[in-house]
Amino acid sequence: MTHRIETSTCTACGASQKACPNEAISHKGKLFRINSSKCKDCVGDYDEPQCEDVCPSGSCTLM
């Protein structure tokens, strides 16, 4: 499964974008989104999804 960013709670801090090893997170203005075709839940890179670990508002969640 891939992750998504809940836009209603996202603070647009950019932490998840910086942490993503697959460059699956992009933004336009203050709206961040995860490209589901690039998101691999950090499998092969980390034990846990990095966006979820670093997001201070808990906005990175599984779809």
mmCIF file of the N, C-alpha and C atoms, coordinates in Angstrom:
data_MODEL
# 
_entry.id   MODEL 
# 
loop_
_atom_site.group_PDB 
_atom_site.id 
_atom_site.type_symbol 
_atom_site.label_atom_id 
_atom_site.label_alt_id 
_atom_site.label_comp_id 
_atom_site.label_asym_id 
_atom_site.label_entity_id 
_atom_site.label_seq_id 
_atom_site.pdbx_PDB_ins_code 
_atom_site.Cartn_x 
_atom_site.Cartn_y 
_atom_site.Cartn_z 
_atom_site.occupancy 
_atom_site.B_iso_or_equiv 
_atom_site.pdbx_formal_charge 
_atom_site.auth_seq_id 
_atom_site.auth_comp_id 
_atom_site.auth_asym_id 
_atom_site.auth_atom_id 
_atom_site.pdbx_PDB_model_num 
ATOM 1   N N  . MET A 1 1  ? 0.845  -1.188 0.000  1.00 0.00 ? 1  MET A N  1 
ATOM 2   C CA . MET A 1 1  ? 0.000  0.000  0.000  1.00 0.00 ? 1  MET A CA 1 
ATOM 3   C C  . MET A 1 1  ? 0.886  1.245  0.000  1.00 0.00 ? 1  MET A C  1 
ATOM 4   N N  . THR A 1 2  ? 0.332  2.303  -0.462 1.00 0.00 ? 2  THR A N  1 
ATOM 5   C CA . THR A 1 2  ? 1.085  3.556  -0.451 1.00 0.00 ? 2  THR A CA 1 
ATOM 6   C C  . THR A 1 2  ? 0.494  4.506  0.583  1.00 0.00 ? 2  THR A C  1 
ATOM 7   N N  . HIS A 1 3  ? 1.222  5.551  0.837  1.00 0.00 ? 3  HIS A N  1 
ATOM 8   C CA . HIS A 1 3  ? 0.794  6.559  1.798  1.00 0.00 ? 3  HIS A CA 1 
ATOM 9   C C  . HIS A 1 3  ? 0.118  7.726  1.081  1.00 0.00 ? 3  HIS A C  1 
ATOM 10  N N  . ARG A 1 4  ? -0.567 8.522  1.854  1.00 0.00 ? 4  ARG A N  1 
ATOM 11  C CA . ARG A 1 4  ? -1.167 9.746  1.343  1.00 0.00 ? 4  ARG A CA 1 
ATOM 12  C C  . ARG A 1 4  ? -0.951 10.828 2.391  1.00 0.00 ? 4  ARG A C  1 
ATOM 13  N N  . ILE A 1 5  ? -1.113 12.072 1.992  1.00 0.00 ? 5  ILE A N  1 
ATOM 14  C CA . ILE A 1 5  ? -1.005 13.192 2.912  1.00 0.00 ? 5  ILE A CA 1 
ATOM 15  C C  . ILE A 1 5  ? -2.384 13.798 3.083  1.00 0.00 ? 5  ILE A C  1 
ATOM 16  N N  . GLU A 1 6  ? -2.848 13.822 4.308  1.00 0.00 ? 6  GLU A N  1 
ATOM 17  C CA . GLU A 1 6  ? -4.140 14.418 4.644  1.00 0.00 ? 6  GLU A CA 1 
ATOM 18  C C  . GLU A 1 6  ? -3.967 15.935 4.627  1.00 0.00 ? 6  GLU A C  1 
ATOM 19  N N  . THR A 1 7  ? -4.497 16.570 3.588  1.00 0.00 ? 7  THR A N  1 
ATOM 20  C CA . THR A 1 7  ? -4.266 18.004 3.393  1.00 0.00 ? 7  THR A CA 1 
ATOM 21  C C  . THR A 1 7  ? -4.925 18.875 4.453  1.00 0.00 ? 7  THR A C  1 
ATOM 22  N N  . SER A 1 8  ? -5.975 18.381 5.090  1.00 0.00 ? 8  SER A N  1 
ATOM 23  C CA . SER A 1 8  ? -6.649 19.205 6.096  1.00 0.00 ? 8  SER A CA 1 
ATOM 24  C C  . SER A 1 8  ? -5.839 19.342 7.383  1.00 0.00 ? 8  SER A C  1 
ATOM 25  N N  . THR A 1 9  ? -4.905 18.425 7.628  1.00 0.00 ? 9  THR A N  1 
ATOM 26  C CA . THR A 1 9  ? -4.084 18.508 8.836  1.00 0.00 ? 9  THR A CA 1 
ATOM 27  C C  . THR A 1 9  ? -2.616 18.801 8.564  1.00 0.00 ? 9  THR A C  1 
ATOM 28  N N  . CYS A 1 10 ? -2.199 18.733 7.306  1.00 0.00 ? 10 CYS A N  1 
ATOM 29  C CA . CYS A 1 10 ? -0.803 18.976 6.932  1.00 0.00 ? 10 CYS A CA 1 
ATOM 30  C C  . CYS A 1 10 ? -0.430 20.428 7.227  1.00 0.00 ? 10 CYS A C  1 
ATOM 31  N N  . THR A 1 11 ? 0.706  20.612 7.881  1.00 0.00 ? 11 THR A N  1 
ATOM 32  C CA . THR A 1 11 ? 1.187  21.956 8.207  1.00 0.00 ? 11 THR A CA 1 
ATOM 33  C C  . THR A 1 11 ? 2.149  22.500 7.156  1.00 0.00 ? 11 THR A C  1 
ATOM 34  N N  . ALA A 1 12 ? 2.414  21.727 6.117  1.00 0.00 ? 12 ALA A N  1 
ATOM 35  C CA . ALA A 1 12 ? 3.302  22.118 5.007  1.00 0.00 ? 12 ALA A CA 1 
ATOM 36  C C  . ALA A 1 12 ? 4.711  22.443 5.486  1.00 0.00 ? 12 ALA A C  1 
ATOM 37  N N  . CYS A 1 13 ? 5.197  21.663 6.459  1.00 0.00 ? 13 CYS A N  1 
ATOM 38  C CA . CYS A 1 13 ? 6.546  21.898 6.985  1.00 0.00 ? 13 CYS A CA 1 
ATOM 39  C C  . CYS A 1 13 ? 7.640  21.380 6.050  1.00 0.00 ? 13 CYS A C  1 
ATOM 40  N N  . GLY A 1 14 ? 7.312  20.411 5.188  1.00 0.00 ? 14 GLY A N  1 
ATOM 41  C CA . GLY A 1 14 ? 8.273  19.875 4.233  1.00 0.00 ? 14 GLY A CA 1 
ATOM 42  C C  . GLY A 1 14 ? 9.111  18.716 4.752  1.00 0.00 ? 14 GLY A C  1 
ATOM 43  N N  . ALA A 1 15 ? 8.905  18.312 6.002  1.00 0.00 ? 15 ALA A N  1 
ATOM 44  C CA . ALA A 1 15 ? 9.716  17.243 6.587  1.00 0.00 ? 15 ALA A CA 1 
ATOM 45  C C  . ALA A 1 15 ? 9.560  15.928 5.832  1.00 0.00 ? 15 ALA A C  1 
ATOM 46  N N  . SER A 1 16 ? 8.348  15.592 5.461  1.00 0.00 ? 16 SER A N  1 
ATOM 47  C CA . SER A 1 16 ? 8.125  14.320 4.776  1.00 0.00 ? 16 SER A CA 1 
ATOM 48  C C  . SER A 1 16 ? 8.763  14.305 3.393  1.00 0.00 ? 16 SER A C  1 
ATOM 49  N N  . GLN A 1 17 ? 8.730  15.418 2.705  1.00 0.00 ? 17 GLN A N  1 
ATOM 50  C CA . GLN A 1 17 ? 9.337  15.494 1.376  1.00 0.00 ? 17 GLN A CA 1 
ATOM 51  C C  . GLN A 1 17 ? 10.848 15.263 1.467  1.00 0.00 ? 17 GLN A C  1 
ATOM 52  N N  . LYS A 1 18 ? 11.476 15.863 2.444  1.00 0.00 ? 18 LYS A N  1 
ATOM 53  C CA . LYS A 1 18 ? 12.921 15.700 2.626  1.00 0.00 ? 18 LYS A CA 1 
ATOM 54  C C  . LYS A 1 18 ? 13.283 14.276 3.011  1.00 0.00 ? 18 LYS A C  1 
ATOM 55  N N  . ALA A 1 19 ? 12.412 13.596 3.737  1.00 0.00 ? 19 ALA A N  1 
ATOM 56  C CA . ALA A 1 19 ? 12.699 12.252 4.239  1.00 0.00 ? 19 ALA A CA 1 
ATOM 57  C C  . ALA A 1 19 ? 12.440 11.143 3.223  1.00 0.00 ? 19 ALA A C  1 
ATOM 58  N N  . CYS A 1 20 ? 11.693 11.422 2.172  1.00 0.00 ? 20 CYS A N  1 
ATOM 59  C CA . CYS A 1 20 ? 11.301 10.384 1.228  1.00 0.00 ? 20 CYS A CA 1 
ATOM 60  C C  . CYS A 1 20 ? 12.482 9.941  0.349  1.00 0.00 ? 20 CYS A C  1 
ATOM 61  N N  . PRO A 1 21 ? 12.876 8.659  0.436  1.00 0.00 ? 21 PRO A N  1 
ATOM 62  C CA . PRO A 1 21 ? 14.003 8.184  -0.360 1.00 0.00 ? 21 PRO A CA 1 
ATOM 63  C C  . PRO A 1 21 ? 13.675 7.997  -1.844 1.00 0.00 ? 21 PRO A C  1 
ATOM 64  N N  . ASN A 1 22 ? 12.393 7.978  -2.191 1.00 0.00 ? 22 ASN A N  1 
ATOM 65  C CA . ASN A 1 22 ? 11.996 7.750  -3.584 1.00 0.00 ? 22 ASN A CA 1 
ATOM 66  C C  . ASN A 1 22 ? 11.544 9.014  -4.303 1.00 0.00 ? 22 ASN A C  1 
ATOM 67  N N  . GLU A 1 23 ? 11.681 10.153 -3.641 1.00 0.00 ? 23 GLU A N  1 
ATOM 68  C CA . GLU A 1 23 ? 11.238 11.441 -4.207 1.00 0.00 ? 23 GLU A CA 1 
ATOM 69  C C  . GLU A 1 23 ? 9.795  11.359 -4.690 1.00 0.00 ? 23 GLU A C  1 
ATOM 70  N N  . ALA A 1 24 ? 8.953  10.681 -3.899 1.00 0.00 ? 24 ALA A N  1 
ATOM 71  C CA . ALA A 1 24 ? 7.548  10.503 -4.254 1.00 0.00 ? 24 ALA A CA 1 
ATOM 72  C C  . ALA A 1 24 ? 6.673  11.659 -3.774 1.00 0.00 ? 24 ALA A C  1 
ATOM 73  N N  . ILE A 1 25 ? 7.224  12.534 -2.940 1.00 0.00 ? 25 ILE A N  1 
ATOM 74  C CA . ILE A 1 25 ? 6.437  13.632 -2.372 1.00 0.00 ? 25 ILE A CA 1 
ATOM 75  C C  . ILE A 1 25 ? 6.800  14.928 -3.068 1.00 0.00 ? 25 ILE A C  1 
ATOM 76  N N  . SER A 1 26 ? 5.776  15.611 -3.540 1.00 0.00 ? 26 SER A N  1 
ATOM 77  C CA . SER A 1 26 ? 5.970  16.901 -4.201 1.00 0.00 ? 26 SER A CA 1 
ATOM 78  C C  . SER A 1 26 ? 4.976  17.896 -3.617 1.00 0.00 ? 26 SER A C  1 
ATOM 79  N N  . HIS A 1 27 ? 5.151  19.139 -3.996 1.00 0.00 ? 27 HIS A N  1 
ATOM 80  C CA . HIS A 1 27 ? 4.211  20.154 -3.509 1.00 0.00 ? 27 HIS A CA 1 
ATOM 81  C C  . HIS A 1 27 ? 3.981  21.230 -4.553 1.00 0.00 ? 27 HIS A C  1 
ATOM 82  N N  . LYS A 1 28 ? 2.856  21.844 -4.424 1.00 0.00 ? 28 LYS A N  1 
ATOM 83  C CA . LYS A 1 28 ? 2.509  23.018 -5.216 1.00 0.00 ? 28 LYS A CA 1 
ATOM 84  C C  . LYS A 1 28 ? 1.967  24.011 -4.211 1.00 0.00 ? 28 LYS A C  1 
ATOM 85  N N  . GLY A 1 29 ? 2.744  25.048 -3.966 1.00 0.00 ? 29 GLY A N  1 
ATOM 86  C CA . GLY A 1 29 ? 2.383  25.975 -2.908 1.00 0.00 ? 29 GLY A CA 1 
ATOM 87  C C  . GLY A 1 29 ? 2.496  25.268 -1.575 1.00 0.00 ? 29 GLY A C  1 
ATOM 88  N N  . LYS A 1 30 ? 1.414  25.250 -0.814 1.00 0.00 ? 30 LYS A N  1 
ATOM 89  C CA . LYS A 1 30 ? 1.423  24.576 0.482  1.00 0.00 ? 30 LYS A CA 1 
ATOM 90  C C  . LYS A 1 30 ? 0.715  23.225 0.455  1.00 0.00 ? 30 LYS A C  1 
ATOM 91  N N  . LEU A 1 31 ? 0.387  22.742 -0.723 1.00 0.00 ? 31 LEU A N  1 
ATOM 92  C CA . LEU A 1 31 ? -0.274 21.444 -0.846 1.00 0.00 ? 31 LEU A CA 1 
ATOM 93  C C  . LEU A 1 31 ? 0.745  20.382 -1.231 1.00 0.00 ? 31 LEU A C  1 
ATOM 94  N N  . PHE A 1 32 ? 0.957  19.435 -0.323 1.00 0.00 ? 32 PHE A N  1 
ATOM 95  C CA . PHE A 1 32 ? 1.871  18.333 -0.571 1.00 0.00 ? 32 PHE A CA 1 
ATOM 96  C C  . PHE A 1 32 ? 1.072  17.106 -0.986 1.00 0.00 ? 32 PHE A C  1 
ATOM 97  N N  . ARG A 1 33 ? 1.678  16.289 -1.852 1.00 0.00 ? 33 ARG A N  1 
ATOM 98  C CA . ARG A 1 33 ? 1.007  15.060 -2.274 1.00 0.00 ? 33 ARG A CA 1 
ATOM 99  C C  . ARG A 1 33 ? 2.053  13.977 -2.491 1.00 0.00 ? 33 ARG A C  1 
ATOM 100 N N  . ILE A 1 34 ? 1.581  12.737 -2.426 1.00 0.00 ? 34 ILE A N  1 
ATOM 101 C CA . ILE A 1 34 ? 2.452  11.585 -2.635 1.00 0.00 ? 34 ILE A CA 1 
ATOM 102 C C  . ILE A 1 34 ? 2.045  10.908 -3.938 1.00 0.00 ? 34 ILE A C  1 
ATOM 103 N N  . ASN A 1 35 ? 3.006  10.742 -4.827 1.00 0.00 ? 35 ASN A N  1 
ATOM 104 C CA . ASN A 1 35 ? 2.788  10.051 -6.094 1.00 0.00 ? 35 ASN A CA 1 
ATOM 105 C C  . ASN A 1 35 ? 2.760  8.551  -5.799 1.00 0.00 ? 35 ASN A C  1 
ATOM 106 N N  . SER A 1 36 ? 1.594  7.943  -5.924 1.00 0.00 ? 36 SER A N  1 
ATOM 107 C CA . SER A 1 36 ? 1.431  6.535  -5.552 1.00 0.00 ? 36 SER A CA 1 
ATOM 108 C C  . SER A 1 36 ? 2.258  5.586  -6.423 1.00 0.00 ? 36 SER A C  1 
ATOM 109 N N  . SER A 1 37 ? 2.610  6.002  -7.626 1.00 0.00 ? 37 SER A N  1 
ATOM 110 C CA . SER A 1 37 ? 3.422  5.122  -8.470 1.00 0.00 ? 37 SER A CA 1 
ATOM 111 C C  . SER A 1 37 ? 4.897  5.123  -8.047 1.00 0.00 ? 37 SER A C  1 
ATOM 112 N N  . LYS A 1 38 ? 5.322  6.140  -7.300 1.00 0.00 ? 38 LYS A N  1 
ATOM 113 C CA . LYS A 1 38 ? 6.700  6.199  -6.807 1.00 0.00 ? 38 LYS A CA 1 
ATOM 114 C C  . LYS A 1 38 ? 6.835  5.712  -5.367 1.00 0.00 ? 38 LYS A C  1 
ATOM 115 N N  . CYS A 1 39 ? 5.763  5.812  -4.591 1.00 0.00 ? 39 CYS A N  1 
ATOM 116 C CA . CYS A 1 39 ? 5.815  5.443  -3.169 1.00 0.00 ? 39 CYS A CA 1 
ATOM 117 C C  . CYS A 1 39 ? 5.919  3.928  -3.012 1.00 0.00 ? 39 CYS A C  1 
ATOM 118 N N  . LYS A 1 40 ? 6.950  3.508  -2.282 1.00 0.00 ? 40 LYS A N  1 
ATOM 119 C CA . LYS A 1 40 ? 7.156  2.083  -2.022 1.00 0.00 ? 40 LYS A CA 1 
ATOM 120 C C  . LYS A 1 40 ? 7.141  1.813  -0.526 1.00 0.00 ? 40 LYS A C  1 
ATOM 121 N N  . ASP A 1 41 ? 6.569  2.739  0.262  1.00 0.00 ? 41 ASP A N  1 
ATOM 122 C CA . ASP A 1 41 ? 6.512  2.619  1.719  1.00 0.00 ? 41 ASP A CA 1 
ATOM 123 C C  . ASP A 1 41 ? 7.900  2.406  2.317  1.00 0.00 ? 41 ASP A C  1 
ATOM 124 N N  . CYS A 1 42 ? 8.916  2.868  1.623  1.00 0.00 ? 42 CYS A N  1 
ATOM 125 C CA . CYS A 1 42 ? 10.319 2.797  2.054  1.00 0.00 ? 42 CYS A CA 1 
ATOM 126 C C  . CYS A 1 42 ? 10.869 1.374  2.131  1.00 0.00 ? 42 CYS A C  1 
ATOM 127 N N  . VAL A 1 43 ? 10.151 0.414  1.536  1.00 0.00 ? 43 VAL A N  1 
ATOM 128 C CA . VAL A 1 43 ? 10.619 -0.973 1.521  1.00 0.00 ? 43 VAL A CA 1 
ATOM 129 C C  . VAL A 1 43 ? 11.954 -1.031 0.783  1.00 0.00 ? 43 VAL A C  1 
ATOM 130 N N  . GLY A 1 44 ? 12.919 -1.659 1.418  1.00 0.00 ? 44 GLY A N  1 
ATOM 131 C CA . GLY A 1 44 ? 14.255 -1.765 0.832  1.00 0.00 ? 44 GLY A CA 1 
ATOM 132 C C  . GLY A 1 44 ? 15.176 -0.634 1.239  1.00 0.00 ? 44 GLY A C  1 
ATOM 133 N N  . ASP A 1 45 ? 14.617 0.433  1.798  1.00 0.00 ? 45 ASP A N  1 
ATOM 134 C CA . ASP A 1 45 ? 15.431 1.558  2.251  1.00 0.00 ? 45 ASP A CA 1 
ATOM 135 C C  . ASP A 1 45 ? 15.430 1.689  3.775  1.00 0.00 ? 45 ASP A C  1 
ATOM 136 N N  . TYR A 1 46 ? 14.250 1.542  4.371  1.00 0.00 ? 46 TYR A N  1 
ATOM 137 C CA . TYR A 1 46 ? 14.081 1.702  5.817  1.00 0.00 ? 46 TYR A CA 1 
ATOM 138 C C  . TYR A 1 46 ? 13.098 0.660  6.338  1.00 0.00 ? 46 TYR A C  1 
ATOM 139 N N  . ASP A 1 47 ? 13.126 0.444  7.640  1.00 0.00 ? 47 ASP A N  1 
ATOM 140 C CA . ASP A 1 47 ? 12.197 -0.499 8.262  1.00 0.00 ? 47 ASP A CA 1 
ATOM 141 C C  . ASP A 1 47 ? 10.790 0.067  8.365  1.00 0.00 ? 47 ASP A C  1 
ATOM 142 N N  . GLU A 1 48 ? 10.668 1.378  8.477  1.00 0.00 ? 48 GLU A N  1 
ATOM 143 C CA . GLU A 1 48 ? 9.384  2.057  8.620  1.00 0.00 ? 48 GLU A CA 1 
ATOM 144 C C  . GLU A 1 48 ? 9.280  3.171  7.580  1.00 0.00 ? 48 GLU A C  1 
ATOM 145 N N  . PRO A 1 49 ? 8.072  3.498  7.128  1.00 0.00 ? 49 PRO A N  1 
ATOM 146 C CA . PRO A 1 49 ? 7.901  4.611  6.200  1.00 0.00 ? 49 PRO A CA 1 
ATOM 147 C C  . PRO A 1 49 ? 8.386  5.922  6.831  1.00 0.00 ? 49 PRO A C  1 
ATOM 148 N N  . GLN A 1 50 ? 9.303  6.567  6.173  1.00 0.00 ? 50 GLN A N  1 
ATOM 149 C CA . GLN A 1 50 ? 9.920  7.761  6.727  1.00 0.00 ? 50 GLN A CA 1 
ATOM 150 C C  . GLN A 1 50 ? 8.969  8.953  6.813  1.00 0.00 ? 50 GLN A C  1 
ATOM 151 N N  . CYS A 1 51 ? 8.070  9.092  5.859  1.00 0.00 ? 51 CYS A N  1 
ATOM 152 C CA . CYS A 1 51 ? 7.139  10.223 5.898  1.00 0.00 ? 51 CYS A CA 1 
ATOM 153 C C  . CYS A 1 51 ? 6.290  10.162 7.162  1.00 0.00 ? 51 CYS A C  1 
ATOM 154 N N  . GLU A 1 52 ? 5.884  8.954  7.513  1.00 0.00 ? 52 GLU A N  1 
ATOM 155 C CA . GLU A 1 52 ? 5.061  8.746  8.704  1.00 0.00 ? 52 GLU A CA 1 
ATOM 156 C C  . GLU A 1 52 ? 5.868  9.045  9.973  1.00 0.00 ? 52 GLU A C  1 
ATOM 157 N N  . ASP A 1 53 ? 7.134  8.639  9.989  1.00 0.00 ? 53 ASP A N  1 
ATOM 158 C CA . ASP A 1 53 ? 7.980  8.841  11.157 1.00 0.00 ? 53 ASP A CA 1 
ATOM 159 C C  . ASP A 1 53 ? 8.290  10.314 11.421 1.00 0.00 ? 53 ASP A C  1 
ATOM 160 N N  . VAL A 1 54 ? 8.483  11.095 10.375 1.00 0.00 ? 54 VAL A N  1 
ATOM 161 C CA . VAL A 1 54 ? 8.917  12.483 10.571 1.00 0.00 ? 54 VAL A CA 1 
ATOM 162 C C  . VAL A 1 54 ? 7.789  13.499 10.574 1.00 0.00 ? 54 VAL A C  1 
ATOM 163 N N  . CYS A 1 55 ? 6.599  13.128 10.156 1.00 0.00 ? 55 CYS A N  1 
ATOM 164 C CA . CYS A 1 55 ? 5.493  14.087 10.050 1.00 0.00 ? 55 CYS A CA 1 
ATOM 165 C C  . CYS A 1 55 ? 5.007  14.502 11.444 1.00 0.00 ? 55 CYS A C  1 
ATOM 166 N N  . PRO A 1 56 ? 5.183  15.781 11.816 1.00 0.00 ? 56 PRO A N  1 
ATOM 167 C CA . PRO A 1 56 ? 4.801  16.224 13.156 1.00 0.00 ? 56 PRO A CA 1 
ATOM 168 C C  . PRO A 1 56 ? 3.291  16.284 13.375 1.00 0.00 ? 56 PRO A C  1 
ATOM 169 N N  . SER A 1 57 ? 2.520  16.387 12.304 1.00 0.00 ? 57 SER A N  1 
ATOM 170 C CA . SER A 1 57 ? 1.072  16.490 12.460 1.00 0.00 ? 57 SER A CA 1 
ATOM 171 C C  . SER A 1 57 ? 0.345  15.163 12.240 1.00 0.00 ? 57 SER A C  1 
ATOM 172 N N  . GLY A 1 58 ? 1.104  14.109 11.886 1.00 0.00 ? 58 GLY A N  1 
ATOM 173 C CA . GLY A 1 58 ? 0.483  12.818 11.645 1.00 0.00 ? 58 GLY A CA 1 
ATOM 174 C C  . GLY A 1 58 ? -0.331 12.763 10.368 1.00 0.00 ? 58 GLY A C  1 
ATOM 175 N N  . SER A 1 59 ? 0.005  13.620 9.425  1.00 0.00 ? 59 SER A N  1 
ATOM 176 C CA . SER A 1 59 ? -0.765 13.727 8.183  1.00 0.00 ? 59 SER A CA 1 
ATOM 177 C C  . SER A 1 59 ? -0.408 12.679 7.140  1.00 0.00 ? 59 SER A C  1 
ATOM 178 N N  . CYS A 1 60 ? 0.739  12.028 7.267  1.00 0.00 ? 60 CYS A N  1 
ATOM 179 C CA . CYS A 1 60 ? 1.128  10.954 6.348  1.00 0.00 ? 60 CYS A CA 1 
ATOM 180 C C  . CYS A 1 60 ? 0.526  9.662  6.866  1.00 0.00 ? 60 CYS A C  1 
ATOM 181 N N  . THR A 1 61 ? -0.420 9.117  6.116  1.00 0.00 ? 61 THR A N  1 
ATOM 182 C CA . THR A 1 61 ? -1.112 7.902  6.546  1.00 0.00 ? 61 THR A CA 1 
ATOM 183 C C  . THR A 1 61 ? -1.220 6.926  5.388  1.00 0.00 ? 61 THR A C  1 
ATOM 184 N N  . LEU A 1 62 ? -1.476 5.672  5.710  1.00 0.00 ? 62 LEU A N  1 
ATOM 185 C CA . LEU A 1 62 ? -1.700 4.674  4.661  1.00 0.00 ? 62 LEU A CA 1 
ATOM 186 C C  . LEU A 1 62 ? -3.026 4.940  3.957  1.00 0.00 ? 62 LEU A C  1 
ATOM 187 N N  . MET A 1 63 ? -3.055 4.669  2.669  1.00 0.00 ? 63 MET A N  1 
ATOM 188 C CA . MET A 1 63 ? -4.300 4.824  1.911  1.00 0.00 ? 63 MET A CA 1 
ATOM 189 C C  . MET A 1 63 ? -5.250 3.724  2.288  1.00 0.00 ? 63 MET A C  1 
# 
